Amino acid sequence: MAGSSFTNSIKTTDVITVLYMVITAMYMLVFGGLSELFVIPMLIRLLVVLFVWAVIYLQRTWNNNWINFIHLFYPILMLSYFMEKRR
């Protein structure tokens, strides 16, 4: 399936974004412990992974300029939110 359109529409930034979400979720599971505040960050990470999948799927089915724009710039916006410095 090396030539399938699905694998052709996956960008390196998609892989990095999903890996970042999975690694930080695993870090939270191992070192954070379960608490009430645990659910919201995990839910956000799940929604981000689903959003990445949706963008890849939409670009594969409706390849237009708006979807290409979202596919190029969503990693910058999302990762800047997750990497902001907390005081």
C-alpha positions as CSV (number, residue, x, y, z in Angstrom):
1,M,0.0,0.0,0.0
2,A,3.0,2.3,-0.5
3,G,1.2,4.1,-3.3
4,S,-2.2,4.5,-1.6
5,S,-3.6,8.0,-1.5
6,F,-4.1,7.8,2.3
7,T,-0.4,7.4,3.0
8,N,0.5,10.1,0.4
9,S,-1.7,12.6,2.3
10,I,0.0,12.0,5.7
11,K,2.7,14.6,6.3
12,T,5.6,14.5,8.7
13,T,4.0,17.1,10.8
14,D,0.9,14.8,11.3
15,V,3.1,12.1,12.6
16,I,5.0,14.4,14.9
17,T,1.8,15.9,16.2
18,V,0.2,12.5,16.9
19,L,3.4,11.2,18.5
20,Y,3.6,14.3,20.7
21,M,0.1,13.8,21.9
22,V,0.7,10.1,22.6
23,I,4.0,10.6,24.4
24,T,2.6,13.3,26.6
25,A,-0.5,11.2,27.4
26,M,1.8,8.3,28.3
27,Y,3.9,10.6,30.5
28,M,0.7,11.8,32.2
29,L,-0.5,8.3,32.8
30,V,2.9,7.1,34.3
31,F,3.9,10.2,36.3
32,G,0.7,12.2,36.8
33,G,-1.5,9.7,38.5
34,L,-5.3,9.5,38.2
35,S,-7.2,12.5,39.5
36,E,-10.2,14.6,38.5
37,L,-7.9,17.0,36.5
38,F,-6.6,14.1,34.5
39,V,-9.6,13.6,32.3
40,I,-9.6,17.0,30.6
41,P,-6.0,16.9,29.2
42,M,-6.5,13.4,28.1
43,L,-9.7,14.3,26.3
44,I,-8.0,17.2,24.6
45,R,-5.3,14.9,23.3
46,L,-7.8,12.4,22.0
47,L,-9.7,15.2,20.2
48,V,-6.4,16.4,18.7
49,V,-5.6,13.0,17.3
50,L,-9.2,12.7,16.0
51,F,-8.8,16.2,14.4
52,V,-5.6,15.1,12.7
53,W,-7.3,12.0,11.3
54,A,-10.2,14.2,10.1
55,V,-7.9,16.6,8.3
56,I,-6.1,13.8,6.6
57,Y,-9.3,12.2,5.5
58,L,-10.8,15.5,4.3
59,Q,-7.7,16.3,2.3
60,R,-7.8,12.8,0.7
61,T,-11.5,13.2,-0.3
62,W,-11.8,16.9,-1.0
63,N,-8.5,18.2,-2.0
64,N,-9.1,22.0,-2.1
65,N,-7.1,25.1,-1.0
66,W,-8.8,25.6,2.4
67,I,-8.2,22.0,3.5
68,N,-4.6,22.3,2.3
69,F,-4.2,25.5,4.3
70,I,-5.6,23.9,7.5
71,H,-3.4,20.8,6.9
72,L,-0.3,23.0,6.7
73,F,-1.0,25.3,9.6
74,Y,-2.9,23.3,12.3
75,P,0.3,21.8,13.8
76,I,1.8,25.3,14.5
77,L,-1.4,26.5,16.2
78,M,-2.0,23.3,18.2
79,L,1.6,22.7,19.3
80,S,2.0,26.4,20.3
81,Y,-1.0,25.9,22.6
82,F,0.5,22.8,24.2
83,M,4.0,24.2,24.5
84,E,3.2,27.5,26.0
85,K,5.0,28.4,29.2
86,R,2.9,28.1,32.3
87,R,3.7,30.5,35.2
